[in-house]
């Protein structure tokens, strides 16, 4: 559809340096750090997906408006133009037929 989808990248390495000392903390701090890292990664994925869905929804709305404009405005206008042209051609055909009859009548008479 030509919609640009943003890509969010985060360093997903687990070898990040610790910003706290191991002496004064316990295992719960390590577990919290691991869970926070998972939440950070999931938040980045969610932001990417949410933004993509938002952009696709806007593109769908625009496409739907164009389709409705074609269906409700342009196509009926073209149908009216076709009817007008057909009627004009039929009228010219009738005039030509009448003209030919007059010419044949003048030649015969």
C-alpha angles and dihedrals in degrees: 000000000000094000116148111229115203118228118211117201127192127179100259095189116131093206094085114144119255118248095198135060121259094215098067099037135070137217092277089067090055092048090048090051092051092047092047090052090052090049090050091052093046091048091054091049091047092050090051093049094044093050091047092051091048092051093046091049090053091048090050091051091052092047091048091051090052092048091050091049090053093046098044104029116017101039094048089047091052091046089054090049090051091050091049093049092046091050091048092050092048090050091051089048091053091048091050091049091051091047091052091050091052091049092050091047091051092049093049097042 
